[in-house]
Amino acid sequence: MLFAVLLALSLQAAPAEAPADPLVEEGERLGRLSTLFAVCEPYYTVNIGAGHSLADDFERRSTAAGWTADRRSRAYDRGRDLERAEIGIVMDLAGVTPQEARRRLRHMFPRLKRRCQDLAQDVPGAVSDVEAGDRRLDAAARRHR
């Protein structure tokens, strides 16, 4: 009973959540996409211009909304960090044995392949000839076994 009363009081005292800024989410998404453009490019035919178009449009709208370049950069950086983590890209491999590095690459390649395919679907015209890119990525994965 006491728990129910405390719960009711805490719910009443909790301030209403402010709606999320859709530009923050979009900035993070663009950070994720910029990472995908960069990591997919060695294997897939990537149209960097499609990414630039998205980023230019976002920069124009976020500037009109009062965003600074620093705020945009922070949103992009969060998105890049999220995408690297999802793919399994580790930026600092100090102290990792060659065997462990190969194992990490083996685990990374299937996620990278899936995310590059997602990029092709999410941003029309960003990636062409996905099948050839898949084959190149599969060949790279075999070299690290």
Residue, then its C-alpha position, 0 to 999 in steps of 0.5 A: m500500500l505504501f509503495a502504491v502511494l509513493l508511486a502515485l506521488s512520484l508520478q504526479a511530481a514527475p515533470a512532463e517530458a519535453p518532446a524530443d527535438p527531431l533535428v537531434e535525431e536527424g543529426e545522429r542519423l546523419g552521423r550514422l549515415s556518414t559512417l556507413f558511406a565511409v565504411c561501405e565505400p571500399y566494397y560498394t559503389v557509393n554515391i557520396g553526393a547523395g550523402h552530401s545532399l542530405a547533410d547540406d539540407f540538414e545544415r540549412r534547416s538546423t541553422a535556420a532553427g538556431w543550431t551552431a556548427d558545434r551542436r551539429s558536430r555533437a549530434y553527428d559524433r553521437g551518430r558515428d559512435l552509435e554506428r561504429a558500435e553497431i558494426g563492431i568497429v573498434m577505433d583503438l586496438a592497443g593490446v589486442t593480439p593478431q588472433e583477436a583482431r582477426r576474430r573481431l574482423r570476422h564478427m564485424f564483416p556480416r554486420l557491415k554487410r547488413r548495414c551497407q545493404d540497409l544504406a542502399q535501402d534507406v538512402p535511394g541512390a547511395v549505393s549501386d550494384v549491391e550484389a557486387g559489393d556483397r561479393r567483395l565484402d565476402a571475399a575480404a571476410r574470407r581473407h581474414r579467416 
